[in-house]
């Protein structure tokens, strides 16, 4: 239903090229997309949604085949660091951003890197997505609504 609408979206060629170049060098079909919305900007939602969801996510990631790699996108640099420490640098992939995730929406370079994260997430065939986050939903639609999605 929405796939034809999302197919009409055109990304600036230089942004699409940055995402495609990094994906070609880094991603493979087995990489699992992991999108973590911490709600760090809303203390009530952080406590209600992120704290229990973080535990579920770690259980899910602990349960996948050893050696599986994860493309992690988030609104928090701390989450990326935590997952890298827990699972190791070779297993945790993320686009090499120059902007901080927690306030990336404030600048054009930050928004550009958020869009690159979205385009990369859209390339994954398996997606672990934060409950109530539309970021992962948009990535799923942009990816043609084909990824197997697990919401945590």
N, C-alpha and C positions, 0 to 999 in steps of 0.2 A: 504494500500500500504506500509506504513512505519512501521506499527505496528509489523510485523514479525521481522523487523530489530531491533527495540527497545527492543523486547522481548529477543533478543540475548545478550543484555548488562548484564553483571554480576557485581554486586556490592560486594565489600569485605563483608564477612558475619558479621563481627563486626559492620560495618557501617549500613548495612541493619537491623541488630538486634536493634541498637539504635533507628532507625526510627520506626521500628515496635513496639517496647516496648512503646515509647512515644505515638504513634498513638493509640495503644490499650487502654491506660490509659486516653487519652484526646479527641480523635476525635470520632465523630459519623457521620452517613450519612447526617445529616442536616447541618453540618458545611460547610460554604461557603469559598472556597479558594480565597484569595486576594493577587495578586502579583503586587507590585508597583516598577517600575523602575523609579528612579528619574533623571537619567542622570546627577547626581551630578558631574561626571567627565568631563562633556562637557557643559560649560555654554550656548552655543547656543541651544543645544538640551534640556537642562533643561528649558530654557525660552519657547521654541517652543512647547515642548511636555508635560513636567511634570506640569507646572503651570496650563494650561487649563485642563489637565487630572485629576489633583487633585480635581478640582471643580466638574467634572463629577462623579468621584469616590464617593465623599462625598454625592452627590445627590442620587446616586445608593444605597449606604449603608443606608442613611436616609430612603429610600423607602422600604426596606425589612421589613419583619414582625418583630415586636418588640421582643426582646429576641433572635433573630438569632445570631449565633456565627460565628466569622470570624477567619480563619487561615491566619495570615498575614506573608508574606515573602517579603523581600525588600532588596535593596542595601543601605538602610538608617535606622539607629536606630531611627532617629527623626520621621520618618513616623510611626513606631510602637508605639512610645511614644504618638504622636499626636492622633492616632486612639484609643489608650487605654484611654487617657483623655476624648475623645469625647464620646466613647461608653461604657466605663467601663471595668475594668480588667476581670471580668467574661466572657465578650462577645468577647474579643480580645485575641486570642491564638497565641502563637509563641513558637517555640522550644527554650528551655533555652540555648542560645548560650553562649560561653565563649569568642568568638572573636567578634570584632566590624565588623559590616556589611560593612562599607564604604571601608575598605581595606582588606576584608577577602580573596580576591584572592591572596594576597601576601604570605600566609603561608599554609602549609599542614593542620593544624587544622582548619583554616578558610575555606579552600576549602572543607574539610570534612563536616563542618557544612552547607555550601552552598548545598552540595549534599543531606544532610539530609533534608534541606528545600525543595529541589526539589522532593525527594521521598515522603514527606508528602503532598505536593501540588498535586502530582499525585494521591493521594487517595481521593481527593474531587470530588463530583459529580457535583458541580456547581463552576465555576471558573470565577472570575473577573480579567482580564489580561490587563496589560499595553500595549498600542499600540507600535508596533515595537520591543517588547521584546521577544527574543527567549527562555528565561528562562521558561515562562509559556507554550510556545508551546511544548518544550521538556517534561515538566511535563505532558501535555495533551497526548502526544504520549506514554510516559512511562505508563500512566494510562490506556492505551488501546484505546485512542481516544474516550472515552465515555462521558466525562464531558460536561455539557452545558456551553458554553463559551460566555461571554460578554466582549468585548474589550472596554476599556475606554481611 
